[in-house]
Structure formats: structure tokens, C-alpha cells
Amino acid sequence: MFFGKKKRDDWGNWDVEEGDVSKRQSLKVIIKKADWQKIYRRLMSLTSIPCAYIGVAEIGYEPMVQYGYFTDATIEVSYPTEYLLSIEIEGLT
């Protein structure tokens, strides 16, 4: 998310003022259907608590580590015994 300012001058040209940038991340996770309610309640309890979210457990993927707030969880695909879940994180950095 970009927190700078963009505005047009009288001739239609853009002026951009540099600003801070906040990372956003969408994590895709496969969970068991039986665990959905428990996971959703846990995520909802974290909406106002900054946490570290780690998208990949391998060396070299440090950009996938996000420190921020949980903002949304959506079921993308429903399989017979599992859900593909999309978890949205808004970063503090």
C-alpha cells in the first residue's frame, strides 16, 4: 500500500510525492474442513494484534515473512475434505 501523494497539474501531468509503503500479502493455505471454525475464530481474535505471518518455511524466502494485522479470510475453493483458504495480511512495514 502506497502512502505517498499523487496529483495532476494543470497540464495533466502527474506529480508524485514519495511516501511510505506498507506490504500486503495474500497467503493461500489448505486446511481441513473440520478445522475451519477453530481457525477462523483464532484469526478473528488477531485482528487488532500485530503478529508475524510466515508464508514459507524455507531459507531464502524472507520477503514472505510479514509483520502486521490479519484483515480477511476467504474460502477460495471447497474440496471434499479441505478448503483452500486465502488469508489477507496488512503489513506494518
Beta strands, then each sheet from edge to edge (+ up, - down):
strand 1: 5-8
strand 2: 14-17
strand 3: 24-32
strand 4: 51-54
strand 5: 65-78
strand 6: 82-91
sheet 1: 1+ 2-
sheet 2: 3+ 6- 5+ 4-
end
